[in-house]
Amino acid sequence: MAASKKLRICENGHEFYKSTDCPSCPTCDQLSKPMGGFLAKLSAPARNALTHEGITTLEKLSSFTEKEILKIHGIGPASLPVLRASLEEAGLSFQ
């Protein structure tokens, strides 16, 4: 049985429907999406998770192992190929 979606309003006044308690506003996520860099290649949950952990540069990302990155809530296995490719383009790799 699917959960019913509830109308929510973010602090910026955007209306959206969610079936979970996640406060993330799709409109705000789209507006705050970077125009370039490795974070722009990721889904909003993965991007938000890395940003929340202070991982906003490839240099910082390269100081972690893949296992450590996967332990971060919001990062799934689908993000790893994108992260690996971004690191390789910069001549870096996971620890």
Buried (B, 14 or more C-beta within 10 A) or exposed (E): EEEEEEEBEBEEEBEBEBEEEEEBBEEBBEEEEEEEEBBEBBBBBBBBBBBEBEBBEBEEBBEBEBEEBEEBEBBEEEBBEBBBEBBEEBEBEBE
